[in-house]
Amino acid sequence: MVRILKVVNRDRCIGCLSCMYACTRKLRGLGGTGKSAMRVRAYSGAEGAFSIRVCSRCVRPDCAAACPAGALTTVEGGGVRLDRDKCISCGACVKACTIAALQWDEEDGVPIPCIFCGQCVDFCPNGVIALVERTPSGEGE
């Protein structure tokens, strides 16, 4: 079975960004949050309310279809993989993501696709995100 990320306890998010720090460390071996494949942001005007964006591991991802250079390819089971050498830094993939989950690395000029490693889940102190099995019917998405 394929594992997907799912926000399961949005109300428990305290905006600590531990998930983003863990993601950046895993993907790039760096500190900070700027190269994370996910985003946590405070809702404007709503104290203690946060928006959490994680890739839903689309089986037919619009982000890959929108890439004119073929830099994003679909992975078996859903999601995408980036070939940095092919990326032309146009950003079409980020604009095409229907749930605004594909993040952009401003410094390197490339998208930051999720690899579904679970680091964000492991480091969230409040169980906001979970890795769940995608069922054949697509349940869990």
C-alpha positions as CSV (number, residue, x, y, z in Angstrom):
1,M,0.0,0.0,0.0
2,V,1.0,3.6,-0.6
3,R,1.4,6.0,2.3
4,I,0.1,9.5,2.0
5,L,0.3,12.5,4.3
6,K,-2.9,13.7,5.9
7,V,-3.7,16.5,8.3
8,V,-5.6,14.7,11.0
9,N,-5.7,17.2,13.9
10,R,-5.5,20.7,12.4
11,D,-6.9,22.3,15.6
12,R,-3.9,21.0,17.6
13,C,-1.3,22.8,15.4
14,I,0.5,25.5,17.5
15,G,2.6,26.8,14.6
16,C,5.9,25.6,16.1
17,L,7.2,24.7,12.6
18,S,8.9,21.5,13.9
19,C,7.5,19.7,10.9
20,M,9.1,22.1,8.5
21,Y,12.5,22.1,10.3
22,A,12.5,18.2,10.2
23,C,11.6,18.2,6.5
24,T,14.3,20.7,5.5
25,R,16.9,18.7,7.5
26,K,15.8,15.4,5.8
27,L,15.6,16.8,2.2
28,R,18.6,19.1,2.3
29,G,20.6,18.4,5.4
30,L,20.1,22.0,6.4
31,G,18.6,24.0,9.3
32,G,15.7,26.4,8.8
33,T,12.3,26.1,7.1
34,G,12.9,27.6,3.6
35,K,13.6,24.3,1.8
36,S,10.7,22.4,3.3
37,A,8.3,20.5,1.1
38,M,5.4,21.6,3.3
39,R,4.1,24.8,4.7
40,V,2.5,26.0,8.0
41,R,1.2,29.5,8.0
42,A,-0.9,31.5,10.4
43,Y,-4.4,32.5,9.2
44,S,-4.6,36.3,8.9
45,G,-6.6,37.7,11.7
46,A,-7.2,34.4,13.4
47,E,-5.2,33.9,16.6
48,G,-4.0,30.3,17.0
49,A,-5.3,29.1,13.6
50,F,-2.9,27.6,11.1
51,S,-3.0,26.5,7.5
52,I,-1.0,23.3,6.8
53,R,-0.1,22.4,3.2
54,V,1.1,18.9,2.5
55,C,1.2,17.1,-0.8
56,S,-1.7,14.7,-1.4
57,R,0.4,12.4,-3.6
58,C,-1.8,12.7,-6.7
59,V,-1.9,9.7,-9.0
60,R,-2.1,12.0,-12.0
61,P,-0.3,15.1,-10.7
62,D,-1.1,18.4,-12.4
63,C,2.3,19.7,-11.4
64,A,4.1,17.1,-13.5
65,A,1.7,17.6,-16.4
66,A,2.4,21.4,-16.4
67,C,6.2,21.1,-16.5
68,P,7.3,22.0,-20.0
69,A,10.7,20.5,-19.5
70,G,9.7,17.2,-18.1
71,A,11.6,17.9,-14.9
72,L,8.8,16.4,-12.7
73,T,7.9,12.8,-13.3
74,T,5.2,10.8,-11.7
75,V,6.2,8.2,-9.1
76,E,4.5,4.8,-9.0
77,G,1.7,5.2,-6.4
78,G,1.5,8.9,-6.9
79,G,3.5,12.0,-6.2
80,V,6.5,13.3,-8.2
81,R,10.2,13.2,-8.4
82,L,12.3,16.2,-9.6
83,D,15.2,16.0,-12.1
84,R,17.0,19.2,-11.1
85,D,19.1,19.2,-14.3
86,K,15.9,19.4,-16.5
87,C,14.2,22.1,-14.4
88,I,14.1,25.5,-16.2
89,S,12.8,27.4,-13.1
90,C,9.6,28.5,-14.7
91,G,7.3,27.8,-11.7
92,A,4.5,26.4,-13.9
93,C,4.4,23.3,-11.6
94,V,3.7,25.3,-8.5
95,K,1.0,27.3,-10.2
96,A,-0.6,24.0,-11.5
97,C,-0.9,22.4,-8.1
98,T,-4.6,22.4,-7.3
99,I,-4.2,22.3,-3.6
100,A,-1.2,24.8,-3.4
101,A,0.9,22.1,-1.8
102,L,4.0,22.1,-4.1
103,Q,6.6,24.5,-2.5
104,W,9.2,26.6,-4.3
105,D,12.8,27.0,-3.4
106,E,13.4,30.7,-4.0
107,E,17.2,30.3,-3.6
108,D,17.7,27.4,-6.1
109,G,14.7,28.2,-8.3
110,V,13.3,24.7,-8.2
111,P,10.1,23.0,-6.8
112,I,10.4,21.1,-3.5
113,P,8.4,17.8,-3.9
114,C,7.6,15.8,-0.9
115,I,9.3,12.3,-0.6
116,F,6.8,11.0,2.0
117,C,9.5,10.1,4.4
118,G,7.4,10.9,7.5
119,Q,9.9,13.2,9.2
120,C,7.2,15.9,9.5
121,V,5.0,13.3,11.3
122,D,7.7,12.1,13.6
123,F,8.7,15.6,14.8
124,C,5.2,17.2,15.2
125,P,4.7,17.4,19.0
126,N,0.9,17.3,18.7
127,G,0.1,14.7,16.1
128,V,-1.3,17.1,13.6
129,I,0.0,15.1,10.5
130,A,-0.1,11.4,9.9
131,L,1.1,9.0,7.3
132,V,-1.9,6.8,6.4
133,E,-2.3,4.0,3.9
134,R,-4.1,4.9,0.7
135,T,-6.7,2.3,0.0
136,P,-7.5,1.1,-3.5
137,S,-10.6,3.3,-3.5
138,G,-8.5,6.4,-2.6
139,E,-9.8,6.6,0.9
140,G,-7.5,8.4,3.3
141,E,-7.0,11.2,0.8
